[in-house]
Amino acid sequence: MKQPCVYITTNRNNTTLYIGVTSNLVQRIYQHKIKLFKGFTAQYNVDKLVYFEQFEDMESAITREKRLKVWKRDWKNRLINEMNPCWKELYFDLMC
């Protein structure tokens, strides 16, 4: 899936959120899952994809990512709940 995306991942208990941007969502989430890069997501086990948005161009995706990162937690939760009310893992759905 090569397309600019903004995504939100969380940990198993849905207590920590991470917002990122990528041009290859499947590859990027896989990298989170195998903890390829040491940092926030590896340290806090934030590898469960619960939300994503696709964009026509990377500039739009980056702009959206920056906006989401300053949102309050309640707003982010509401956004996730609109698309994924059970907060289920979406990564495996992308593989089909």
Helices and strands as residue ranges (DSSP letters): E 2-10, E 17-24, H 25-33, H 40-43, E 48-54, H 58-69, H 73-83, H 91-94
